[in-house]
Amino acid sequence: MVLPSSKRRKTEPPSEWLLAGPDDLDVGTVVMYEAEDGFRRGIIYDTFDAVDNYWVEDEETHMVVRDASDAVVDFQSKQLHVAKPEWLRQFLLEEGEEQTAPDELPNVGVLLIGTKEQMAQIQKHFGPSSTEERTTPQQLLPVPCASCVEGLARCAAEGVDKGLRELGQSFRKDISVAVRVAYLKQVMLKLAEEGLKKLEEYFCLASVHLPFDWDSIKEVEGEEARKRRNLWNQIDLCITAQSEAQSPTESVLHNARICLAEHCGLEVSDHLWEEEVQLEMRRKLQVPNLPVRLQDALGVEVFLLVLPSNATVTFINGALCFGEASVLEVAGAGAGADEAPKEDAKTQPALQDKTVRQWEALQSSEFAHLPRLPAPWLRVRSRSDGGIYFYNKETRKASFVEPRAPAPHAPLAPPRPAPEPVATTTPVPTPAATSNNSLPPGWTQHTSKSNGKVYYFNKEKNVSSYYFPRS
């Protein structure tokens, strides 16, 4: 806000005004802030205390403080002064309202980083933002990594659809609604320190969220109602996707993937989610310190997912899917008929341009006419020639040879009867004692099925004879 030159203000706040802390500031708190011509009085118009961000309304003009470019000034507590340092931070709770216990499920989120072309593909898939109703998110907005901090406000001012400003204001007619970048900025500040700004050819995918209307505020209670009323009451720039974990029995990573798919219609292959793969991409991009995962000021577990510039793109069941560039294209690679397709240097087989889950879904549709494979095998179609090879989910090996289920164990064959001797001469009459007890050790007596004659068999020696054996 530019003041008339005739109106001069003190260059230092009065002695009874002390530097504020986050616990001192709430909506309606009287503060002093520094303007171009000195300190002026104002009141806290809106707070985003989770990231130490405040908007101030000037006491004299009754307007929210803006800079020369007409953007709302984001104050931090250390830039404001209050008259009583013992003031405690108060929430605007209705009379008799109690705060609920903290959520048991963690909040998860994803910040997607990709090239300009990938951002354009995602925006086209997401479609135009609705100016009729609130959606989550309302709009997806690429932010250049190189100017992720200094140019964030300008990017928001130029990129957020004008129709969304009118829609957001219609939801909260009791306050002035404007575009706010404080939440995303606190994430960007952390990442800028770790090298994000070095990715000059890459963009961060931000999401735009509108304030909740009063019907949405009244349908919840306690802490969630307070957040909708006092925290998420502006047009906020946020990370790509965030929500409360949907499945308490699954990992945080799994819940983050669900969040990205449900909010943005995006899917990324299993291979690209692997931490070692993400670390390797950071090393190649010369930003080795860029974290794979961090916790933001709101306690959200954020996964930073970098898409390789040569990532493949497909559509599966209405979702836009990014996969690693295929290194398992085996056609024409010189592999023999029984040779497994080649893997990359880290023995991480690529599943063409789809995730394992996507190939699992295709087993009952694209390959429904083929015999069912034994677990844990999948059919995978090569992008180069359309041929089919086979992938083992457990061993992560691929093969051209179709796996077969092991044959059931056949029952043991009955013992073979003792072989009958070949009669070449007239057999000698046997002694009167013909029981097995009178035979020498190892010999047994049998009757031929072919001629009814008696013969003798020694199992140990595998010898048979029509003649009575002698000891």
Disulfide bonds with the S-S distance in Angstrom:
none
